[in-house]
Amino acid sequence: MKTKRIVVFASGNGTNFHNIASYFADNKHIQIALLIGNKSDAFVFERAKEWHIPSLLIDRESFYQTNKILNVLKEINPDLIVLSGFLWLIPEN
C-alpha cells in the first residue's frame, strides 16, 4: 500500500496539529510530509520540530502573489491538505 502524504496548514499554538501528528505517528501508511504556517512566532513550528516534520513559513505576499506554495505542493504531491486553524483564504490556483 502506498503511503498517503498529508500537508497541514496551521498557525498559532498548534494543538490540532499536535493531535493530528500524534494520531498518525505509528501509522506506516500515513505521513505528515510538511507543515506550512504563516506566523513566525507560532508555537506550531516547535511542535513540528518535536515530531521531526519539516515546516515552511510563508508570508502573505508569497501566498497570494506567487506560485511558491503551489510549486511546493506539486513537489510533495500530497494526498490530503488539512487546514488546521489556518485562516487565510486559499487562492483558486
PyMOL Python script that loads the backbone (N, CA, C, O; Angstrom):
from pymol import cmd

cmd.read_pdbstr("""\
ATOM      1  N   MET A   1       0.840  -1.189   0.000  1.00  0.00           N
ATOM      2  CA  MET A   1       0.000   0.000   0.000  1.00  0.00           C
ATOM      3  C   MET A   1       0.886   1.254   0.000  1.00  0.00           C
ATOM      4  O   MET A   1       1.847   1.348   0.764  1.00  0.00           O
ATOM      5  N   LYS A   2       0.552   2.197  -0.854  1.00  0.00           N
ATOM      6  CA  LYS A   2       1.285   3.457  -0.962  1.00  0.00           C
ATOM      7  C   LYS A   2       1.051   4.318   0.279  1.00  0.00           C
ATOM      8  O   LYS A   2      -0.065   4.396   0.793  1.00  0.00           O
ATOM      9  N   THR A   3       2.108   4.953   0.746  1.00  0.00           N
ATOM     10  CA  THR A   3       1.992   5.865   1.878  1.00  0.00           C
ATOM     11  C   THR A   3       1.242   7.118   1.447  1.00  0.00           C
ATOM     12  O   THR A   3       1.584   7.744   0.443  1.00  0.00           O
ATOM     13  N   LYS A   4       0.230   7.473   2.205  1.00  0.00           N
ATOM     14  CA  LYS A   4      -0.533   8.699   1.950  1.00  0.00           C
ATOM     15  C   LYS A   4       0.210   9.865   2.591  1.00  0.00           C
ATOM     16  O   LYS A   4       0.645   9.785   3.740  1.00  0.00           O
ATOM     17  N   ARG A   5       0.346  10.939   1.838  1.00  0.00           N
ATOM     18  CA  ARG A   5       1.084  12.107   2.307  1.00  0.00           C
ATOM     19  C   ARG A   5       0.116  13.245   2.616  1.00  0.00           C
ATOM     20  O   ARG A   5      -0.779  13.559   1.831  1.00  0.00           O
ATOM     21  N   ILE A   6       0.320  13.849   3.780  1.00  0.00           N
ATOM     22  CA  ILE A   6      -0.531  14.941   4.246  1.00  0.00           C
ATOM     23  C   ILE A   6       0.311  16.206   4.387  1.00  0.00           C
ATOM     24  O   ILE A   6       1.433  16.167   4.892  1.00  0.00           O
ATOM     25  N   VAL A   7      -0.241  17.315   3.937  1.00  0.00           N
ATOM     26  CA  VAL A   7       0.324  18.638   4.206  1.00  0.00           C
ATOM     27  C   VAL A   7      -0.670  19.358   5.102  1.00  0.00           C
ATOM     28  O   VAL A   7      -1.867  19.394   4.820  1.00  0.00           O
ATOM     29  N   VAL A   8      -0.158  19.934   6.188  1.00  0.00           N
ATOM     30  CA  VAL A   8      -1.013  20.646   7.138  1.00  0.00           C
ATOM     31  C   VAL A   8      -0.674  22.131   7.093  1.00  0.00           C
ATOM     32  O   VAL A   8       0.485  22.519   7.238  1.00  0.00           O
ATOM     33  N   PHE A   9      -1.695  22.953   6.892  1.00  0.00           N
ATOM     34  CA  PHE A   9      -1.578  24.402   7.028  1.00  0.00           C
ATOM     35  C   PHE A   9      -2.069  24.739   8.431  1.00  0.00           C
ATOM     36  O   PHE A   9      -3.185  24.379   8.804  1.00  0.00           O
ATOM     37  N   ALA A  10      -1.239  25.430   9.208  1.00  0.00           N
ATOM     38  CA  ALA A  10      -1.628  25.747  10.583  1.00  0.00           C
ATOM     39  C   ALA A  10      -0.995  27.063  11.005  1.00  0.00           C
ATOM     40  O   ALA A  10      -0.065  27.559  10.370  1.00  0.00           O
ATOM     41  N   SER A  11      -1.519  27.613  12.085  1.00  0.00           N
ATOM     42  CA  SER A  11      -0.924  28.794  12.703  1.00  0.00           C
ATOM     43  C   SER A  11      -1.297  28.755  14.179  1.00  0.00           C
ATOM     44  O   SER A  11      -2.191  28.015  14.588  1.00  0.00           O
ATOM     45  N   GLY A  12      -0.621  29.536  14.946  1.00  0.00           N
ATOM     46  CA  GLY A  12      -0.944  29.585  16.364  1.00  0.00           C
ATOM     47  C   GLY A  12      -0.251  28.507  17.177  1.00  0.00           C
ATOM     48  O   GLY A  12       0.867  28.093  16.869  1.00  0.00           O
ATOM     49  N   ASN A  13      -0.931  28.064  18.213  1.00  0.00           N
ATOM     50  CA  ASN A  13      -0.361  27.126  19.178  1.00  0.00           C
ATOM     51  C   ASN A  13      -0.087  25.749  18.596  1.00  0.00           C
ATOM     52  O   ASN A  13       0.870  25.088  18.998  1.00  0.00           O
ATOM     53  N   GLY A  14      -0.902  25.312  17.666  1.00  0.00           N
ATOM     54  CA  GLY A  14      -0.664  24.026  17.023  1.00  0.00           C
ATOM     55  C   GLY A  14      -1.212  22.825  17.758  1.00  0.00           C
ATOM     56  O   GLY A  14      -0.754  21.705  17.536  1.00  0.00           O
ATOM     57  N   THR A  15      -2.184  23.033  18.629  1.00  0.00           N
ATOM     58  CA  THR A  15      -2.772  21.912  19.363  1.00  0.00           C
ATOM     59  C   THR A  15      -3.402  20.907  18.412  1.00  0.00           C
ATOM     60  O   THR A  15      -3.210  19.701  18.573  1.00  0.00           O
ATOM     61  N   ASN A  16      -4.142  21.378  17.437  1.00  0.00           N
ATOM     62  CA  ASN A  16      -4.749  20.455  16.467  1.00  0.00           C
ATOM     63  C   ASN A  16      -3.680  19.744  15.646  1.00  0.00           C
ATOM     64  O   ASN A  16      -3.797  18.549  15.375  1.00  0.00           O
ATOM     65  N   PHE A  17      -2.646  20.467  15.253  1.00  0.00           N
ATOM     66  CA  PHE A  17      -1.541  19.852  14.519  1.00  0.00           C
ATOM     67  C   PHE A  17      -0.908  18.743  15.359  1.00  0.00           C
ATOM     68  O   PHE A  17      -0.645  17.651  14.856  1.00  0.00           O
ATOM     69  N   HIS A  18      -0.668  19.025  16.627  1.00  0.00           N
ATOM     70  CA  HIS A  18      -0.093  18.022  17.529  1.00  0.00           C
ATOM     71  C   HIS A  18      -0.987  16.786  17.603  1.00  0.00           C
ATOM     72  O   HIS A  18      -0.496  15.658  17.563  1.00  0.00           O
ATOM     73  N   ASN A  19      -2.286  16.995  17.709  1.00  0.00           N
ATOM     74  CA  ASN A  19      -3.219  15.867  17.778  1.00  0.00           C
ATOM     75  C   ASN A  19      -3.205  15.048  16.490  1.00  0.00           C
ATOM     76  O   ASN A  19      -3.276  13.820  16.535  1.00  0.00           O
ATOM     77  N   ILE A  20      -3.116  15.709  15.360  1.00  0.00           N
ATOM     78  CA  ILE A  20      -3.045  15.003  14.075  1.00  0.00           C
ATOM     79  C   ILE A  20      -1.748  14.199  13.999  1.00  0.00           C
ATOM     80  O   ILE A  20      -1.763  13.024  13.633  1.00  0.00           O
ATOM     81  N   ALA A  21      -0.636  14.829  14.343  1.00  0.00           N
ATOM     82  CA  ALA A  21       0.664  14.146  14.306  1.00  0.00           C
ATOM     83  C   ALA A  21       0.683  12.955  15.257  1.00  0.00           C
ATOM     84  O   ALA A  21       1.198  11.890  14.917  1.00  0.00           O
ATOM     85  N   SER A  22       0.130  13.135  16.426  1.00  0.00           N
ATOM     86  CA  SER A  22       0.078  12.052  17.412  1.00  0.00           C
ATOM     87  C   SER A  22      -0.778  10.893  16.919  1.00  0.00           C
ATOM     88  O   SER A  22      -0.409   9.731  17.085  1.00  0.00           O
ATOM     89  N   TYR A  23      -1.902  11.202  16.324  1.00  0.00           N
ATOM     90  CA  TYR A  23      -2.831  10.175  15.841  1.00  0.00           C
ATOM     91  C   TYR A  23      -2.184   9.293  14.772  1.00  0.00           C
ATOM     92  O   TYR A  23      -2.379   8.078  14.762  1.00  0.00           O
ATOM     93  N   PHE A  24      -1.422   9.906  13.882  1.00  0.00           N
ATOM     94  CA  PHE A  24      -0.832   9.159  12.771  1.00  0.00           C
ATOM     95  C   PHE A  24       0.614   8.720  13.022  1.00  0.00           C
ATOM     96  O   PHE A  24       1.233   8.134  12.134  1.00  0.00           O
ATOM     97  N   ALA A  25       1.153   8.983  14.186  1.00  0.00           N
ATOM     98  CA  ALA A  25       2.569   8.722  14.468  1.00  0.00           C
ATOM     99  C   ALA A  25       2.991   7.281  14.204  1.00  0.00           C
ATOM    100  O   ALA A  25       4.081   7.049  13.681  1.00  0.00           O
ATOM    101  N   ASP A  26       2.166   6.328  14.548  1.00  0.00           N
ATOM    102  CA  ASP A  26       2.531   4.915  14.394  1.00  0.00           C
ATOM    103  C   ASP A  26       1.941   4.277  13.146  1.00  0.00           C
ATOM    104  O   ASP A  26       2.028   3.061  12.974  1.00  0.00           O
ATOM    105  N   ASN A  27       1.351   5.067  12.288  1.00  0.00           N
ATOM    106  CA  ASN A  27       0.732   4.544  11.072  1.00  0.00           C
ATOM    107  C   ASN A  27       1.755   4.568   9.934  1.00  0.00           C
ATOM    108  O   ASN A  27       2.178   5.639   9.498  1.00  0.00           O
ATOM    109  N   LYS A  28       2.144   3.402   9.461  1.00  0.00           N
ATOM    110  CA  LYS A  28       3.151   3.296   8.402  1.00  0.00           C
ATOM    111  C   LYS A  28       2.633   3.778   7.051  1.00  0.00           C
ATOM    112  O   LYS A  28       3.416   4.036   6.137  1.00  0.00           O
ATOM    113  N   HIS A  29       1.326   3.897   6.930  1.00  0.00           N
ATOM    114  CA  HIS A  29       0.728   4.221   5.637  1.00  0.00           C
ATOM    115  C   HIS A  29       0.350   5.693   5.500  1.00  0.00           C
ATOM    116  O   HIS A  29      -0.168   6.112   4.465  1.00  0.00           O
ATOM    117  N   ILE A  30       0.612   6.477   6.549  1.00  0.00           N
ATOM    118  CA  ILE A  30       0.280   7.903   6.506  1.00  0.00           C
ATOM    119  C   ILE A  30       1.468   8.701   7.023  1.00  0.00           C
ATOM    120  O   ILE A  30       2.037   8.387   8.069  1.00  0.00           O
ATOM    121  N   GLN A  31       1.836   9.739   6.273  1.00  0.00           N
ATOM    122  CA  GLN A  31       2.967  10.577   6.641  1.00  0.00           C
ATOM    123  C   GLN A  31       2.554  12.041   6.558  1.00  0.00           C
ATOM    124  O   GLN A  31       1.995  12.478   5.551  1.00  0.00           O
ATOM    125  N   ILE A  32       2.828  12.792   7.609  1.00  0.00           N
ATOM    126  CA  ILE A  32       2.671  14.240   7.510  1.00  0.00           C
ATOM    127  C   ILE A  32       3.956  14.742   6.863  1.00  0.00           C
ATOM    128  O   ILE A  32       5.017  14.761   7.487  1.00  0.00           O
ATOM    129  N   ALA A  33       3.842  15.142   5.620  1.00  0.00           N
ATOM    130  CA  ALA A  33       5.012  15.485   4.813  1.00  0.00           C
ATOM    131  C   ALA A  33       5.510  16.902   5.063  1.00  0.00           C
ATOM    132  O   ALA A  33       6.692  17.186   4.872  1.00  0.00           O
ATOM    133  N   LEU A  34       4.612  17.801   5.494  1.00  0.00           N
ATOM    134  CA  LEU A  34       5.011  19.200   5.653  1.00  0.00           C
ATOM    135  C   LEU A  34       3.981  19.958   6.475  1.00  0.00           C
ATOM    136  O   LEU A  34       2.777  19.727   6.365  1.00  0.00           O
ATOM    137  N   LEU A  35       4.483  20.866   7.300  1.00  0.00           N
ATOM    138  CA  LEU A  35       3.654  21.863   7.971  1.00  0.00           C
ATOM    139  C   LEU A  35       3.929  23.193   7.287  1.00  0.00           C
ATOM    140  O   LEU A  35       5.085  23.569   7.097  1.00  0.00           O
ATOM    141  N   ILE A  36       2.878  23.902   6.920  1.00  0.00           N
ATOM    142  CA  ILE A  36       3.006  25.247   6.357  1.00  0.00           C
ATOM    143  C   ILE A  36       2.309  26.202   7.314  1.00  0.00           C
ATOM    144  O   ILE A  36       1.142  26.012   7.656  1.00  0.00           O
ATOM    145  N   GLY A  37       3.030  27.226   7.741  1.00  0.00           N
ATOM    146  CA  GLY A  37       2.471  28.200   8.668  1.00  0.00           C
ATOM    147  C   GLY A  37       2.743  29.618   8.218  1.00  0.00           C
ATOM    148  O   GLY A  37       3.591  29.862   7.359  1.00  0.00           O
ATOM    149  N   ASN A  38       2.006  30.560   8.815  1.00  0.00           N
ATOM    150  CA  ASN A  38       2.111  31.949   8.376  1.00  0.00           C
ATOM    151  C   ASN A  38       2.505  32.921   9.487  1.00  0.00           C
ATOM    152  O   ASN A  38       2.490  34.134   9.277  1.00  0.00           O
ATOM    153  N   LYS A  39       2.857  32.409  10.658  1.00  0.00           N
ATOM    154  CA  LYS A  39       3.276  33.278  11.764  1.00  0.00           C
ATOM    155  C   LYS A  39       4.604  32.760  12.301  1.00  0.00           C
ATOM    156  O   LYS A  39       4.677  31.649  12.825  1.00  0.00           O
ATOM    157  N   SER A  40       5.642  33.562  12.172  1.00  0.00           N
ATOM    158  CA  SER A  40       6.986  33.101  12.539  1.00  0.00           C
ATOM    159  C   SER A  40       7.111  32.733  14.009  1.00  0.00           C
ATOM    160  O   SER A  40       7.921  31.877  14.365  1.00  0.00           O
ATOM    161  N   ASP A  41       6.323  33.366  14.865  1.00  0.00           N
ATOM    162  CA  ASP A  41       6.418  33.085  16.297  1.00  0.00           C
ATOM    163  C   ASP A  41       5.396  32.054  16.776  1.00  0.00           C
ATOM    164  O   ASP A  41       5.237  31.862  17.982  1.00  0.00           O
ATOM    165  N   ALA A  42       4.715  31.400  15.865  1.00  0.00           N
ATOM    166  CA  ALA A  42       3.685  30.419  16.234  1.00  0.00           C
ATOM    167  C   ALA A  42       4.336  29.170  16.831  1.00  0.00           C
ATOM    168  O   ALA A  42       5.322  28.660  16.301  1.00  0.00           O
ATOM    169  N   PHE A  43       3.783  28.694  17.920  1.00  0.00           N
ATOM    170  CA  PHE A  43       4.317  27.515  18.605  1.00  0.00           C
ATOM    171  C   PHE A  43       4.177  26.250  17.758  1.00  0.00           C
ATOM    172  O   PHE A  43       4.845  25.250  18.020  1.00  0.00           O
ATOM    173  N   VAL A  44       3.323  26.293  16.761  1.00  0.00           N
ATOM    174  CA  VAL A  44       3.142  25.125  15.896  1.00  0.00           C
ATOM    175  C   VAL A  44       4.464  24.706  15.248  1.00  0.00           C
ATOM    176  O   VAL A  44       4.659  23.523  14.971  1.00  0.00           O
ATOM    177  N   PHE A  45       5.367  25.645  15.003  1.00  0.00           N
ATOM    178  CA  PHE A  45       6.662  25.294  14.416  1.00  0.00           C
ATOM    179  C   PHE A  45       7.509  24.479  15.396  1.00  0.00           C
ATOM    180  O   PHE A  45       8.253  23.590  14.980  1.00  0.00           O
ATOM    181  N   GLU A  46       7.400  24.775  16.685  1.00  0.00           N
ATOM    182  CA  GLU A  46       8.092  23.970  17.700  1.00  0.00           C
ATOM    183  C   GLU A  46       7.516  22.563  17.740  1.00  0.00           C
ATOM    184  O   GLU A  46       8.250  21.584  17.879  1.00  0.00           O
ATOM    185  N   ARG A  47       6.211  22.473  17.619  1.00  0.00           N
ATOM    186  CA  ARG A  47       5.570  21.148  17.608  1.00  0.00           C
ATOM    187  C   ARG A  47       6.039  20.334  16.403  1.00  0.00           C
ATOM    188  O   ARG A  47       6.271  19.130  16.519  1.00  0.00           O
ATOM    189  N   ALA A  48       6.178  20.981  15.258  1.00  0.00           N
ATOM    190  CA  ALA A  48       6.666  20.272  14.066  1.00  0.00           C
ATOM    191  C   ALA A  48       8.083  19.750  14.306  1.00  0.00           C
ATOM    192  O   ALA A  48       8.407  18.630  13.911  1.00  0.00           O
ATOM    193  N   LYS A  49       8.924  20.555  14.952  1.00  0.00           N
ATOM    194  CA  LYS A  49      10.284  20.103  15.271  1.00  0.00           C
ATOM    195  C   LYS A  49      10.244  18.880  16.181  1.00  0.00           C
ATOM    196  O   LYS A  49      10.995  17.925  15.982  1.00  0.00           O
ATOM    197  N   GLU A  50       9.362  18.914  17.183  1.00  0.00           N
ATOM    198  CA  GLU A  50       9.241  17.784  18.113  1.00  0.00           C
ATOM    199  C   GLU A  50       8.893  16.494  17.377  1.00  0.00           C
ATOM    200  O   GLU A  50       9.364  15.418  17.746  1.00  0.00           O
ATOM    201  N   TRP A  51       8.078  16.604  16.348  1.00  0.00           N
ATOM    202  CA  TRP A  51       7.649  15.429  15.575  1.00  0.00           C
ATOM    203  C   TRP A  51       8.577  15.154  14.389  1.00  0.00           C
ATOM    204  O   TRP A  51       8.338  14.216  13.628  1.00  0.00           O
ATOM    205  N   HIS A  52       9.616  15.947  14.224  1.00  0.00           N
ATOM    206  CA  HIS A  52      10.559  15.795  13.101  1.00  0.00           C
ATOM    207  C   HIS A  52       9.845  15.911  11.752  1.00  0.00           C
ATOM    208  O   HIS A  52      10.119  15.170  10.808  1.00  0.00           O
ATOM    209  N   ILE A  53       8.925  16.866  11.706  1.00  0.00           N
ATOM    210  CA  ILE A  53       8.169  17.137  10.481  1.00  0.00           C
ATOM    211  C   ILE A  53       8.696  18.443   9.890  1.00  0.00           C
ATOM    212  O   ILE A  53       8.756  19.452  10.592  1.00  0.00           O
ATOM    213  N   PRO A  54       9.076  18.441   8.622  1.00  0.00           N
ATOM    214  CA  PRO A  54       9.570  19.679   8.011  1.00  0.00           C
ATOM    215  C   PRO A  54       8.490  20.759   7.996  1.00  0.00           C
ATOM    216  O   PRO A  54       7.296  20.469   7.925  1.00  0.00           O
ATOM    217  N   SER A  55       8.941  22.004   8.065  1.00  0.00           N
ATOM    218  CA  SER A  55       7.980  23.108   8.075  1.00  0.00           C
ATOM    219  C   SER A  55       8.431  24.207   7.127  1.00  0.00           C
ATOM    220  O   SER A  55       9.601  24.309   6.757  1.00  0.00           O
ATOM    221  N   LEU A  56       7.466  25.015   6.753  1.00  0.00           N
ATOM    222  CA  LEU A  56       7.705  26.126   5.837  1.00  0.00           C
ATOM    223  C   LEU A  56       6.916  27.329   6.328  1.00  0.00           C
ATOM    224  O   LEU A  56       5.706  27.246   6.539  1.00  0.00           O
ATOM    225  N   LEU A  57       7.606  28.442   6.508  1.00  0.00           N
ATOM    226  CA  LEU A  57       6.967  29.700   6.875  1.00  0.00           C
ATOM    227  C   LEU A  57       6.666  30.471   5.602  1.00  0.00           C
ATOM    228  O   LEU A  57       7.537  30.650   4.751  1.00  0.00           O
ATOM    229  N   ILE A  58       5.433  30.922   5.481  1.00  0.00           N
ATOM    230  CA  ILE A  58       5.047  31.694   4.300  1.00  0.00           C
ATOM    231  C   ILE A  58       4.570  33.078   4.718  1.00  0.00           C
ATOM    232  O   ILE A  58       4.055  33.267   5.820  1.00  0.00           O
ATOM    233  N   ASP A  59       4.747  34.028   3.831  1.00  0.00           N
ATOM    234  CA  ASP A  59       4.209  35.366   4.067  1.00  0.00           C
ATOM    235  C   ASP A  59       3.032  35.584   3.117  1.00  0.00           C
ATOM    236  O   ASP A  59       2.870  34.879   2.121  1.00  0.00           O
ATOM    237  N   ARG A  60       2.238  36.557   3.450  1.00  0.00           N
ATOM    238  CA  ARG A  60       1.012  36.817   2.685  1.00  0.00           C
ATOM    239  C   ARG A  60       1.301  37.081   1.206  1.00  0.00           C
ATOM    240  O   ARG A  60       0.583  36.584   0.339  1.00  0.00           O
ATOM    241  N   GLU A  61       2.343  37.856   0.914  1.00  0.00           N
ATOM    242  CA  GLU A  61       2.651  38.179  -0.483  1.00  0.00           C
ATOM    243  C   GLU A  61       3.000  36.916  -1.275  1.00  0.00           C
ATOM    244  O   GLU A  61       2.497  36.717  -2.380  1.00  0.00           O
ATOM    245  N   SER A  62       3.855  36.071  -0.714  1.00  0.00           N
ATOM    246  CA  SER A  62       4.211  34.823  -1.405  1.00  0.00           C
ATOM    247  C   SER A  62       2.989  33.942  -1.609  1.00  0.00           C
ATOM    248  O   SER A  62       2.839  33.284  -2.639  1.00  0.00           O
ATOM    249  N   PHE A  63       2.126  33.943  -0.611  1.00  0.00           N
ATOM    250  CA  PHE A  63       0.946  33.086  -0.663  1.00  0.00           C
ATOM    251  C   PHE A  63      -0.012  33.511  -1.769  1.00  0.00           C
ATOM    252  O   PHE A  63      -0.543  32.677  -2.502  1.00  0.00           O
ATOM    253  N   TYR A  64      -0.226  34.829  -1.879  1.00  0.00           N
ATOM    254  CA  TYR A  64      -1.225  35.320  -2.826  1.00  0.00           C
ATOM    255  C   TYR A  64      -0.662  35.806  -4.162  1.00  0.00           C
ATOM    256  O   TYR A  64      -1.378  35.801  -5.164  1.00  0.00           O
ATOM    257  N   GLN A  65       0.600  36.223  -4.197  1.00  0.00           N
ATOM    258  CA  GLN A  65       1.132  36.852  -5.401  1.00  0.00           C
ATOM    259  C   GLN A  65       2.053  35.950  -6.226  1.00  0.00           C
ATOM    260  O   GLN A  65       2.399  36.295  -7.356  1.00  0.00           O
ATOM    261  N   THR A  66       2.451  34.808  -5.682  1.00  0.00           N
ATOM    262  CA  THR A  66       3.376  33.934  -6.405  1.00  0.00           C
ATOM    263  C   THR A  66       2.838  32.501  -6.420  1.00  0.00           C
ATOM    264  O   THR A  66       1.828  32.188  -5.790  1.00  0.00           O
ATOM    265  N   ASN A  67       3.530  31.662  -7.144  1.00  0.00           N
ATOM    266  CA  ASN A  67       3.180  30.237  -7.188  1.00  0.00           C
ATOM    267  C   ASN A  67       4.050  29.413  -6.246  1.00  0.00           C
ATOM    268  O   ASN A  67       4.130  28.193  -6.387  1.00  0.00           O
ATOM    269  N   LYS A  68       4.702  30.067  -5.289  1.00  0.00           N
ATOM    270  CA  LYS A  68       5.625  29.370  -4.386  1.00  0.00           C
ATOM    271  C   LYS A  68       4.957  28.175  -3.701  1.00  0.00           C
ATOM    272  O   LYS A  68       5.490  27.066  -3.730  1.00  0.00           O
ATOM    273  N   ILE A  69       3.813  28.394  -3.096  1.00  0.00           N
ATOM    274  CA  ILE A  69       3.137  27.311  -2.372  1.00  0.00           C
ATOM    275  C   ILE A  69       2.649  26.249  -3.341  1.00  0.00           C
ATOM    276  O   ILE A  69       2.754  25.054  -3.066  1.00  0.00           O
ATOM    277  N   LEU A  70       2.123  26.680  -4.460  1.00  0.00           N
ATOM    278  CA  LEU A  70       1.668  25.715  -5.463  1.00  0.00           C
ATOM    279  C   LEU A  70       2.821  24.825  -5.918  1.00  0.00           C
ATOM    280  O   LEU A  70       2.651  23.615  -6.067  1.00  0.00           O
ATOM    281  N   ASN A  71       3.983  25.416  -6.137  1.00  0.00           N
ATOM    282  CA  ASN A  71       5.151  24.637  -6.552  1.00  0.00           C
ATOM    283  C   ASN A  71       5.589  23.659  -5.469  1.00  0.00           C
ATOM    284  O   ASN A  71       5.957  22.523  -5.767  1.00  0.00           O
ATOM    285  N   VAL A  72       5.550  24.094  -4.224  1.00  0.00           N
ATOM    286  CA  VAL A  72       5.892  23.202  -3.107  1.00  0.00           C
ATOM    287  C   VAL A  72       4.908  22.042  -3.048  1.00  0.00           C
ATOM    288  O   VAL A  72       5.306  20.890  -2.879  1.00  0.00           O
ATOM    289  N   LEU A  73       3.632  22.349  -3.187  1.00  0.00           N
ATOM    290  CA  LEU A  73       2.612  21.294  -3.139  1.00  0.00           C
ATOM    291  C   LEU A  73       2.760  20.323  -4.307  1.00  0.00           C
ATOM    292  O   LEU A  73       2.581  19.117  -4.139  1.00  0.00           O
ATOM    293  N   LYS A  74       3.083  20.838  -5.474  1.00  0.00           N
ATOM    294  CA  LYS A  74       3.296  19.953  -6.626  1.00  0.00           C
ATOM    295  C   LYS A  74       4.474  19.021  -6.378  1.00  0.00           C
ATOM    296  O   LYS A  74       4.436  17.849  -6.753  1.00  0.00           O
ATOM    297  N   GLU A  75       5.516  19.541  -5.748  1.00  0.00           N
ATOM    298  CA  GLU A  75       6.703  18.732  -5.462  1.00  0.00           C
ATOM    299  C   GLU A  75       6.391  17.628  -4.445  1.00  0.00           C
ATOM    300  O   GLU A  75       6.834  16.490  -4.600  1.00  0.00           O
ATOM    301  N   ILE A  76       5.639  17.970  -3.421  1.00  0.00           N
ATOM    302  CA  ILE A  76       5.300  16.992  -2.379  1.00  0.00           C
ATOM    303  C   ILE A  76       4.212  16.039  -2.846  1.00  0.00           C
ATOM    304  O   ILE A  76       4.189  14.870  -2.463  1.00  0.00           O
ATOM    305  N   ASN A  77       3.313  16.550  -3.676  1.00  0.00           N
ATOM    306  CA  ASN A  77       2.210  15.748  -4.204  1.00  0.00           C
ATOM    307  C   ASN A  77       1.383  15.095  -3.090  1.00  0.00           C
ATOM    308  O   ASN A  77       1.279  13.870  -3.027  1.00  0.00           O
ATOM    309  N   PRO A  78       0.794  15.920  -2.209  1.00  0.00           N
ATOM    310  CA  PRO A  78       0.050  15.347  -1.087  1.00  0.00           C
ATOM    311  C   PRO A  78      -1.254  14.692  -1.531  1.00  0.00           C
ATOM    312  O   PRO A  78      -1.856  15.074  -2.535  1.00  0.00           O
ATOM    313  N   ASP A  79      -1.666  13.708  -0.763  1.00  0.00           N
ATOM    314  CA  ASP A  79      -2.962  13.074  -0.978  1.00  0.00           C
ATOM    315  C   ASP A  79      -4.061  13.851  -0.263  1.00  0.00           C
ATOM    316  O   ASP A  79      -5.237  13.760  -0.617  1.00  0.00           O
ATOM    317  N   LEU A  80      -3.657  14.616   0.749  1.00  0.00           N
ATOM    318  CA  LEU A  80      -4.625  15.363   1.548  1.00  0.00           C
ATOM    319  C   LEU A  80      -3.975  16.648   2.043  1.00  0.00           C
ATOM    320  O   LEU A  80      -2.814  16.652   2.453  1.00  0.00           O
ATOM    321  N   ILE A  81      -4.736  17.737   1.999  1.00  0.00           N
ATOM    322  CA  ILE A  81      -4.312  19.011   2.573  1.00  0.00           C
ATOM    323  C   ILE A  81      -5.281  19.331   3.699  1.00  0.00           C
ATOM    324  O   ILE A  81      -6.497  19.345   3.508  1.00  0.00           O
ATOM    325  N   VAL A  82      -4.721  19.591   4.883  1.00  0.00           N
ATOM    326  CA  VAL A  82      -5.534  19.864   6.064  1.00  0.00           C
ATOM    327  C   VAL A  82      -5.344  21.323   6.462  1.00  0.00           C
ATOM    328  O   VAL A  82      -4.214  21.791   6.606  1.00  0.00           O
ATOM    329  N   LEU A  83      -6.447  22.034   6.636  1.00  0.00           N
ATOM    330  CA  LEU A  83      -6.406  23.407   7.144  1.00  0.00           C
ATOM    331  C   LEU A  83      -6.730  23.341   8.629  1.00  0.00           C
ATOM    332  O   LEU A  83      -7.882  23.137   9.011  1.00  0.00           O
ATOM    333  N   SER A  84      -5.725  23.511   9.453  1.00  0.00           N
ATOM    334  CA  SER A  84      -5.868  23.339  10.897  1.00  0.00           C
ATOM    335  C   SER A  84      -5.654  24.680  11.593  1.00  0.00           C
ATOM    336  O   SER A  84      -4.560  24.973  12.075  1.00  0.00           O
ATOM    337  N   GLY A  85      -6.695  25.477  11.639  1.00  0.00           N
ATOM    338  CA  GLY A  85      -6.587  26.794  12.244  1.00  0.00           C
ATOM    339  C   GLY A  85      -5.940  27.824  11.333  1.00  0.00           C
ATOM    340  O   GLY A  85      -5.586  28.915  11.781  1.00  0.00           O
ATOM    341  N   PHE A  86      -5.787  27.494  10.086  1.00  0.00           N
ATOM    342  CA  PHE A  86      -5.210  28.402   9.097  1.00  0.00           C
ATOM    343  C   PHE A  86      -6.354  29.213   8.510  1.00  0.00           C
ATOM    344  O   PHE A  86      -7.258  28.652   7.890  1.00  0.00           O
ATOM    345  N   LEU A  87      -6.324  30.537   8.700  1.00  0.00           N
ATOM    346  CA  LEU A  87      -7.497  31.349   8.385  1.00  0.00           C
ATOM    347  C   LEU A  87      -7.422  32.129   7.078  1.00  0.00           C
ATOM    348  O   LEU A  87      -8.399  32.782   6.709  1.00  0.00           O
ATOM    349  N   TRP A  88      -6.308  32.085   6.373  1.00  0.00           N
ATOM    350  CA  TRP A  88      -6.254  32.775   5.086  1.00  0.00           C
ATOM    351  C   TRP A  88      -7.089  32.023   4.067  1.00  0.00           C
ATOM    352  O   TRP A  88      -7.137  30.792   4.068  1.00  0.00           O
ATOM    353  N   LEU A  89      -7.749  32.780   3.197  1.00  0.00           N
ATOM    354  CA  LEU A  89      -8.488  32.153   2.104  1.00  0.00           C
ATOM    355  C   LEU A  89      -7.500  31.524   1.131  1.00  0.00           C
ATOM    356  O   LEU A  89      -6.480  32.126   0.797  1.00  0.00           O
ATOM    357  N   ILE A  90      -7.802  30.325   0.682  1.00  0.00           N
ATOM    358  CA  ILE A  90      -6.923  29.611  -0.234  1.00  0.00           C
ATOM    359  C   ILE A  90      -7.181  30.123  -1.653  1.00  0.00           C
ATOM    360  O   ILE A  90      -8.327  30.149  -2.101  1.00  0.00           O
ATOM    361  N   PRO A  91      -6.119  30.533  -2.366  1.00  0.00           N
ATOM    362  CA  PRO A  91      -6.309  31.023  -3.736  1.00  0.00           C
ATOM    363  C   PRO A  91      -6.813  29.920  -4.667  1.00  0.00           C
ATOM    364  O   PRO A  91      -6.608  28.733  -4.411  1.00  0.00           O
ATOM    365  N   GLU A  92      -7.463  30.322  -5.730  1.00  0.00           N
ATOM    366  CA  GLU A  92      -8.013  29.360  -6.687  1.00  0.00           C
ATOM    367  C   GLU A  92      -6.946  28.500  -7.343  1.00  0.00           C
ATOM    368  O   GLU A  92      -7.198  27.335  -7.648  1.00  0.00           O
ATOM    369  N   ASN A  93      -5.758  29.051  -7.565  1.00  0.00           N
ATOM    370  CA  ASN A  93      -4.728  28.276  -8.262  1.00  0.00           C
ATOM    371  C   ASN A  93      -4.121  27.254  -7.346  1.00  0.00           C
ATOM    372  O   ASN A  93      -3.234  26.506  -7.756  1.00  0.00           O
TER     373      ASN A  93
END
""", "prot")
cmd.dss("prot")
cmd.show_as("cartoon", "prot")
cmd.util.cbc("prot")
cmd.orient("prot")
